Structures are given as structure tokens and as C-alpha cells.
Amino acid sequence: MSHDVSSVEQLETLYGAPGERAIWKELTYLNEDYQAFVKASPFVVLASVGAHGTDCSPKGDGAGFVRILDERTLALPDRPGNNRIDNLRNIVGDPRVSLLFLIPGVGETLRVNGRARISVDPDLLVQFEVNGKLPKTVIVVTIDAAYFHCAKAVVRSRLWDPASQIPRETLPSTGAMHKRLSGGHFDGETYDRDLQKNTLAGLY
């Protein structure tokens, strides 16, 4: 006997109908309240889907780094990373994306679903210039749905509680992980020693 849930009907039997407030908070645009969340957020998770699977990528910068072009359009710069460009590859083939905005110290999050395109418009790139450096591309998202999520997940996880933070050294270092993944050929010790300096130098 299978205990897997395999139909919408089973889900609806388990969970029941969403409450009225869960329905009315979904908009097809950013109202004044939702715009305030975007402007205050320094961190967003971008999810995409493509022919080779799904991807979920963290994006971060100063608060408000995701620009509101209008109430139905967002733009976010693609800053230097590991050059896998998994999300960008997905967007080229399938424009569907989702964004999750987080704000330090705030329990509620903002969720946005929409369709993305990748732009190299010089007039758009220059809006995201930092320290004389431009992003290679800007991801422009047309909003299909936007809604805020309650704080329960953040409260349960104690995400912003300083007492819940753990010392970084209790986990494998970045260099140690690279060394193990390379079969011992990578110089993890040197990588770890220079990591902070190289991270700061490569932010933009």
C-alpha cells in the first residue's frame, strides 16, 4: 500500500481550502506594501526551470538592489559568481521564474512568480553600476503573481535569532570541501587563507 500523495484531490482532503486571507493577498502587481518589501530586501532567492531541471540561486546586494521598473516589472543584476549560469541557461529556454525576498530581522517574506528575460541593454546595465563595474546582464521579470508569506517558517527556524547562529568552523571550510571534491588535488589551505580577501575583491 502506497502512502504517497499523488493527486490534487488527496491534497485538498488533507489540507482543506485556503483561508480567505490567503486568497486576497495574491496580486498580479506590486502594491505599495509589496513595493516596500522589495525596496528593503538585500537578499532574494531566484528559482527557475529548464530542459535540464530546476535551479535555485541566491542573489544579494545592498537593500533595494532589485529595482522596481513599474508595478509589474522587476530588474535584478547578475553579479559575478561561479559562472555556472544555471538560472540564465534555464531562462533562455523557459522564462518561468519565482523570487523569494527576505529582509533581515523580518519574519514575513515576499513571493513573486513571473516570466523573465535577460537583457544587455546599456541603459539598463548602467543603472546597476557599482564601483565603476557593470553587471554582464540584468534579469527583467514580468510579474504574474505576488503575495506575502506569513512569518511561521522564519519563527520556527529562528532564522534571525542570534542565539541560533553556529560558529562557521563547526562546518567544513570552503577550501576543505573543494579539496575533498577534487580528490585531494586542490590546495584548500591556501584557498581558505585568501578566501575573505578574494571574496571582497570579486563582489562586483
Disulfide bonds with the S-S distance in Angstrom:
none
